[in-house]
Amino acid sequence: MANTNSRATAPSSDACVIGPETAVRGALSGQEDLVIEGRVEGSVSLAGHLIVAETGEVEADLDIESIAVLGHVRGDIVASRSITIERGARVSGNVRAPRVIINDGAHFDGAVEMEVDLPDDLRKAAR
């Protein structure tokens, strides 16, 4: 895993890890932070922070609190807080979150939808 000093990519000390030699197929859900270093196929529903490490490969639709992608994700990502796609990462799918960061050198193929609450004066002007 790279860049672990960044808050966006740093897991909590009690994060669950799916190791680089592990593959998971099916529905994965949980309440804690998760680091994927191996392969996950299916769906992921997580009330915590997800990190897809450089060695991680995910073919799943993700419904999570926040995510930092350093590896590969194929599927739609919905995050209640934020999505960060790091340099060298690959994401194929649509992303939706209040905050989306796509860093230089990231590969992204999909659409971005950001749920942003506009200030009252801008909301009135948009009508």
VENQUI-V292347 format. One record per residue. RES is the residue in three letters. PSI is psi in whole degrees, -180 to 180 (none if undefined). NEAR is the number of other ideal C-beta (glycine too) atoms within 10 Angstrom. D_CENTER is the distance of its C-alpha to the mean C-alpha in Angstrom with 1 decimal. Layout:
res=RES psi=PSI near=NEAR d_center=D_CENTER
res=RES psi=PSI near=NEAR d_center=D_CENTER
This chain:
res=MET psi=137 near=18 d_center=14.7
res=ALA psi=161 near=12 d_center=15.3
res=ASN psi=38 near=14 d_center=15.3
res=THR psi=-6 near=13 d_center=15.1
res=ASN psi=-13 near=7 d_center=17.3
res=SER psi=139 near=11 d_center=14.7
res=ARG psi=-34 near=9 d_center=13.6
res=ALA psi=-29 near=16 d_center=10.0
res=THR psi=3 near=21 d_center=10.0
res=ALA psi=119 near=16 d_center=12.8
res=PRO psi=160 near=20 d_center=12.6
res=SER psi=163 near=11 d_center=15.4
res=SER psi=-21 near=6 d_center=18.6
res=ASP psi=24 near=8 d_center=18.5
res=ALA psi=145 near=15 d_center=15.0
res=CYS psi=142 near=15 d_center=15.4
res=VAL psi=130 near=16 d_center=15.1
res=ILE psi=109 near=20 d_center=15.2
res=GLY psi=167 near=11 d_center=17.5
res=PRO psi=-20 near=14 d_center=17.9
res=GLU psi=14 near=9 d_center=20.8
res=THR psi=138 near=12 d_center=19.3
res=ALA psi=136 near=10 d_center=18.2
res=VAL psi=131 near=16 d_center=17.2
res=ARG psi=134 near=11 d_center=18.1
res=GLY psi=-159 near=9 d_center=18.0
res=ALA psi=126 near=10 d_center=16.4
res=LEU psi=126 near=21 d_center=14.4
res=SER psi=156 near=10 d_center=14.4
res=GLY psi=176 near=14 d_center=14.8
res=GLN psi=-4 near=8 d_center=15.2
res=GLU psi=174 near=13 d_center=14.3
res=ASP psi=150 near=21 d_center=11.6
res=LEU psi=138 near=21 d_center=10.7
res=VAL psi=125 near=22 d_center=10.6
res=ILE psi=112 near=29 d_center=10.8
res=GLU psi=-16 near=20 d_center=13.5
res=GLY psi=-136 near=19 d_center=15.1
res=ARG psi=136 near=19 d_center=14.5
res=VAL psi=130 near=25 d_center=13.2
res=GLU psi=135 near=16 d_center=14.6
res=GLY psi=-114 near=14 d_center=14.9
res=SER psi=150 near=14 d_center=12.7
res=VAL psi=125 near=25 d_center=10.5
res=SER psi=116 near=14 d_center=11.3
res=LEU psi=129 near=21 d_center=10.5
res=ALA psi=40 near=13 d_center=12.1
res=GLY psi=-168 near=17 d_center=10.6
res=HIS psi=134 near=24 d_center=8.0
res=LEU psi=134 near=28 d_center=6.0
res=ILE psi=125 near=26 d_center=6.7
res=VAL psi=104 near=31 d_center=7.2
res=ALA psi=169 near=23 d_center=10.6
res=GLU psi=-34 near=16 d_center=12.8
res=THR psi=-5 near=16 d_center=14.6
res=GLY psi=141 near=23 d_center=11.8
res=GLU psi=124 near=19 d_center=12.0
res=VAL psi=124 near=28 d_center=10.2
res=GLU psi=86 near=15 d_center=12.3
res=ALA psi=156 near=23 d_center=11.1
res=ASP psi=134 near=17 d_center=10.2
res=LEU psi=131 near=24 d_center=7.5
res=ASP psi=102 near=17 d_center=8.8
res=ILE psi=174 near=22 d_center=7.4
res=GLU psi=-52 near=16 d_center=8.5
res=SER psi=160 near=20 d_center=5.8
res=ILE psi=146 near=29 d_center=2.9
res=ALA psi=121 near=26 d_center=4.8
res=VAL psi=120 near=30 d_center=5.5
res=LEU psi=-20 near=25 d_center=9.2
res=GLY psi=-130 near=22 d_center=10.3
res=HIS psi=133 near=19 d_center=10.2
res=VAL psi=127 near=30 d_center=8.4
res=ARG psi=109 near=16 d_center=11.0
res=GLY psi=167 near=19 d_center=10.5
res=ASP psi=143 near=17 d_center=9.6
res=ILE psi=123 near=26 d_center=6.5
res=VAL psi=121 near=17 d_center=8.0
res=ALA psi=137 near=23 d_center=7.2
res=SER psi=-19 near=13 d_center=10.5
res=ARG psi=-63 near=12 d_center=10.0
res=SER psi=156 near=17 d_center=7.6
res=ILE psi=126 near=27 d_center=5.0
res=THR psi=125 near=23 d_center=6.4
res=ILE psi=113 near=24 d_center=7.4
res=GLU psi=165 near=23 d_center=10.2
res=ARG psi=132 near=13 d_center=13.6
res=GLY psi=-12 near=15 d_center=14.3
res=ALA psi=158 near=22 d_center=10.9
res=ARG psi=126 near=17 d_center=11.2
res=VAL psi=125 near=25 d_center=9.4
res=SER psi=107 near=14 d_center=11.9
res=GLY psi=168 near=18 d_center=11.3
res=ASN psi=147 near=15 d_center=11.3
res=VAL psi=142 near=23 d_center=8.7
res=ARG psi=125 near=17 d_center=10.0
res=ALA psi=161 near=23 d_center=9.8
res=PRO psi=-27 near=13 d_center=12.6
res=ARG psi=123 near=13 d_center=11.2
res=VAL psi=125 near=17 d_center=9.6
res=ILE psi=121 near=13 d_center=10.3
res=ILE psi=107 near=18 d_center=11.1
res=ASN psi=155 near=15 d_center=13.3
res=ASP psi=137 near=6 d_center=16.5
res=GLY psi=-3 near=10 d_center=16.6
res=ALA psi=151 near=17 d_center=13.2
res=HIS psi=121 near=13 d_center=13.8
res=PHE psi=129 near=18 d_center=12.5
res=ASP psi=102 near=10 d_center=14.4
res=GLY psi=-166 near=15 d_center=13.9
res=ALA psi=152 near=10 d_center=14.4
res=VAL psi=129 near=12 d_center=12.9
res=GLU psi=122 near=12 d_center=13.9
res=MET psi=127 near=11 d_center=14.0
res=GLU psi=99 near=11 d_center=15.7
res=VAL psi=129 near=8 d_center=18.0
res=ASP psi=117 near=8 d_center=21.1
res=LEU psi=148 near=10 d_center=23.9
res=PRO psi=153 near=8 d_center=26.8
res=ASP psi=-44 near=8 d_center=29.9
res=ASP psi=-36 near=8 d_center=31.9
res=LEU psi=-37 near=9 d_center=29.3
res=ARG psi=-42 near=10 d_center=28.7
res=LYS psi=-40 near=9 d_center=32.5
res=ALA psi=-31 near=9 d_center=32.9
res=ALA psi=-22 near=7 d_center=30.4
res=ARG psi=none near=4 d_center=32.5
